[in-house]
Amino acid sequence: TLFLDSQLNGEGIWKRRYQSILDHEKHLHRNGTRIIKFFLHISKEEQKKRFLQRIDDADKNWKFNEADLKEREFWKDYMNAYE
């Protein structure tokens, strides 16, 4: 489990992080790099099916991460933000 240092877990940390990302992307763009972002949407049912395959199929076990299950709890929040 990943825990942020209490100094990094404040309200302003996300604004600063996003600003850093935007600044970096602007730097890349000014220097000729074009950034293309994709949002690959799959349904909650498809995601569940893939998680179960990762657990059941020994060749896919390496893809499974317990943190994904915790993140799945925020599915509705992610979809609301996307829309």
N, C-alpha and C positions, 0 to 999 in steps of 0.2 A: 504494500500500500504506500502511496506517495503522499507525504504531508509537507506542506509548505511551511517554512520558518514563519513564526508569527509576524515578523516584520514584513514579510512578503505577502501576507494574507489579508491585507487591508483593502479598503474600498477603492483606493486610487491605483492599486497595482494593475488592474486590467486596463484602465485608460492609458497608463504609461506603456504597458506592453503593446497595446494596439497602436499607439502613436509610434513606438519604435519600429513596429512592422511596417507601418505606412511610410515612415522615413526611409527605411531600407528599400522598400519597393520603389519609391521615388528616385533614390540614388541609382538603382539598377536601371530604371527606365531612362534616366538622363544619360546613362552610359551605354545605351543601345540594346539592353535586354528587354524583351517584351514578355510580360507576365500574363499568362492565361490561367484563369481559375475555373475549376469545375466543381459542381455539386452533384455527386452521384447519388441519386435517390433510389432507395429500395424500400419496399413496404415493411412494416413491422413484422408481418408474417414471414416474409422472405428472410429478414434478418434472423428471426428465430430459427428458421429452417437451417440457415448457414451455421449458426452457432452450434446447433445440435449435430450437424455433420462434422464440425471441428472436434467435437467431443467424441463422437462415435467412430470416426475414421482415423485410425492411427497415423496415416500419412498427413492428416490435416491438424493433428493435435498441436503442432507448433504455432498454428495461427490463433489458438484459443488463449484469451487473456481474461482473468477474473474481473479485471477493471471494466471490461466491455459489458459485463452483466450489470455493474453499478451504473454505468453510463446509460444503459437501456432504460433505466428508471426515468430518465429525462427526455424520453422520446417525444412526448407531447410538447415540452418546452422547445426542443429543437425544431419541431415542425411549425410551431407558432412563430418562432424567430425567422424561419425560412420564408413563410408566407408573408 
